[in-house]
Amino acid sequence: MTVQKRTLKTFPILLGAVFVTLAFVVGFYIGDARATRKLVPQGEGRLTMQGEPPAHLEEDVDFVQFWDVWNFVKDTYYKQPVSDKELYYGALRGVVSGLDDPYSVYFDPKEAEQFTANLEGSFSGIGAEIGIREDKLVVVAPLSDSPADRAGLQPGDWIIAIDQMETAGMSVEEAVSRIRGEKGTEVTLTISRNGLDTATEVKIMRDKIVVDSVKWKLDEDRIMRISISTFNHDTPGLFADAVQEILTSDVRGLIVDLRNNPGGLLSTAIDIASTWVGYKAVVIERTKDDARTFNGVKAPRLAGIPTVVLVNGGSASASEIVAGALQDYTVAKVVGTKTFGKGSVQDYRELEDGSAVKVTTAAWYTPNGRSIDETGIEPDIQVPFTAQEYEQGIDPQLNAAIDMILERYEGDKAPTD
């Protein structure tokens, strides 16, 4: 997930139902000089609208109905008193949910505080990226050697329930909030795998999640294997250390493992991809109005070194940007299974009362114009990886990558007539 964070200044929200509701109305009508409707308080939190509707609304949208429902709920709900603030936050949440986009979310002040904390610091949890696919809450990828990984969670696992609470209609943010918790506490996930009707309960002990984003090893075949588990602030520096070792060693080739990498920072993805593609385009951002190209930022130090990129259904976002760029320029072969298809950017805006809104504002495309979002990256060579092979310690995708590099190396050495 790529998030752009900004602060949106609004009018101070004062106490009292009338002003709270007025602030909501301002959000719809501000900036529209043709809006002539007026909010008229009727007492005890009841409101009505008078005048002509604003011109920017579609003809079949009668905003009076909103206030009719507001007043009906206020008057008739059996548990009284009804909180104006809860109705207000619920209405804003409903506005964003009307986009039918799992990554666009409204946060009340408590939810916004937690979301910001998750972005800025370490946390305790199970170490798994969660996403939405076909309206189902799924595991995008468990981080290597995390509680989720050790418990056996796999990319694509459908999370049916969290601590017996069904996840149908649950947002990603709410799910993450329920899964995360204090170190040493337990969470129970009810999962279904591979489209089966059967469900399994998996108990996972939460722990502090600390990840070394880049690990590398030169094997006995003189093939450098670099595993990138996430694209964080520390990734470029660690990756640069690995590149230096590659350039000073007699390597036959390079395997970049992006499997189960849920993504991270766009700037880091561009930095990593530049090591092969140089200053060429790495990714294209398309908004509702225009398109913007992000180019590489450094010289292609690894250009010409045989490279294979490993991906699977847990490779998402920044991972897909890197894999797609290297594939488009044919500087690497992509091996494995189709990636997740999370190629969008969200604009996160904080509001004056502590609440916030996150809205998808753009989608990512590869340099050749291939869509990443929902589509994903198709490998050059499809190599499945079964649960049985995983349990037996067999990695057919890695083995395929090694064979490809060795075959190319031997081919380069073959004499010519």
Rosetta blueprint (number, residue, H / E / L):
1 M L
2 T E
3 V E
4 Q E
5 K E
6 R E
7 T E
8 L L
9 K L
10 T L
11 F L
12 P L
13 I L
14 L L
15 L L
16 G L
17 A H
18 V H
19 F H
20 V H
21 T H
22 L H
23 A H
24 F H
25 V H
26 V H
27 G H
28 F H
29 Y H
30 I L
31 G L
32 D L
33 A L
34 R L
35 A L
36 T L
37 R L
38 K E
39 L E
40 V E
41 P E
42 Q E
43 G E
44 E L
45 G L
46 R E
47 L E
48 T E
49 M E
50 Q E
51 G L
52 E L
53 P L
54 P L
55 A L
56 H L
57 L L
58 E L
59 E L
60 D L
61 V L
62 D L
63 F L
64 V H
65 Q H
66 F H
67 W H
68 D H
69 V H
70 W H
71 N H
72 F H
73 V H
74 K H
75 D H
76 T H
77 Y L
78 Y L
79 K L
80 Q L
81 P L
82 V L
83 S L
84 D H
85 K H
86 E H
87 L H
88 Y H
89 Y H
90 G H
91 A H
92 L H
93 R H
94 G H
95 V H
96 V H
97 S H
98 G L
99 L L
100 D L
101 D L
102 P L
103 Y L
104 S L
105 V E
106 Y E
107 F E
108 D L
109 P H
110 K H
111 E H
112 A H
113 E H
114 Q H
115 F H
116 T H
117 A H
118 N H
119 L H
120 E H
121 G L
122 S L
123 F L
124 S E
125 G E
126 I L
127 G L
128 A E
129 E E
130 I E
131 G E
132 I E
133 R E
134 E L
135 D L
136 K E
137 L E
138 V E
139 V E
140 V E
141 A E
142 P E
143 L L
144 S L
145 D L
146 S L
147 P H
148 A H
149 D H
150 R H
151 A L
152 G L
153 L L
154 Q L
155 P L
156 G L
157 D L
158 W E
159 I E
160 I E
161 A E
162 I E
163 D L
164 Q L
165 M E
166 E E
167 T L
168 A L
169 G L
170 M L
171 S L
172 V H
173 E H
174 E H
175 A H
176 V H
177 S H
178 R H
179 I H
180 R L
181 G L
182 E L
183 K L
184 G L
185 T L
186 E E
187 V E
188 T E
189 L E
190 T E
191 I E
192 S E
193 R L
194 N L
195 G L
196 L L
197 D L
198 T L
199 A L
200 T E
201 E E
202 V E
203 K E
204 I E
205 M E
206 R L
207 D E
208 K E
209 I L
210 V L
211 V L
212 D L
213 S L
214 V E
215 K E
216 W E
217 K E
218 L E
219 D L
220 E L
221 D L
222 R L
223 I E
224 M E
225 R E
226 I E
227 S E
228 I E
229 S L
230 T L
231 F E
232 N L
233 H L
234 D L
235 T H
236 P H
237 G H
238 L H
239 F H
240 A H
241 D H
242 A H
243 V H
244 Q H
245 E H
246 I H
247 L H
248 T L
249 S L
250 D L
251 V L
252 R L
253 G E
254 L E
255 I E
256 V E
257 D E
258 L L
259 R L
260 N L
261 N L
262 P L
263 G L
264 G E
265 L L
266 L H
267 S H
268 T H
269 A H
270 I H
271 D H
272 I H
273 A H
274 S H
275 T H
276 W H
277 V H
278 G L
279 Y L
280 K L
281 A E
282 V E
283 V E
284 I E
285 E E
286 R E
287 T L
288 K L
289 D L
290 D L
291 A E
292 R E
293 T E
294 F E
295 N E
296 G L
297 V L
298 K L
299 A L
300 P L
301 R L
302 L L
303 A L
304 G L
305 I L
306 P L
307 T E
308 V E
309 V E
310 L E
311 V E
312 N L
313 G L
314 G L
315 S L
316 A L
317 S L
318 A H
319 S H
320 E H
321 I H
322 V H
323 A H
324 G H
325 A H
326 L H
327 Q H
328 D H
329 Y L
330 T L
331 V L
332 A L
333 K E
334 V E
335 V E
336 G E
337 T L
338 K L
339 T L
340 F L
341 G L
342 K L
343 G L
344 S E
345 V E
346 Q E
347 D E
348 Y E
349 R E
350 E E
351 L L
352 E L
353 D L
354 G L
355 S L
356 A E
357 V E
358 K E
359 V E
360 T E
361 T E
362 A E
363 A E
364 W E
365 Y E
366 T L
367 P L
368 N L
369 G L
370 R L
371 S E
372 I L
373 D L
374 E L
375 T L
376 G L
377 I L
378 E L
379 P L
380 D L
381 I E
382 Q E
383 V L
384 P L
385 F L
386 T L
387 A H
388 Q H
389 E H
390 Y H
391 E H
392 Q L
393 G L
394 I L
395 D L
396 P H
397 Q H
398 L H
399 N H
400 A H
401 A H
402 I H
403 D H
404 M H
405 I H
406 L H
407 E H
408 R H
409 Y H
410 E H
411 G H
412 D H
413 K H
414 A L
415 P L
416 T L
417 D L
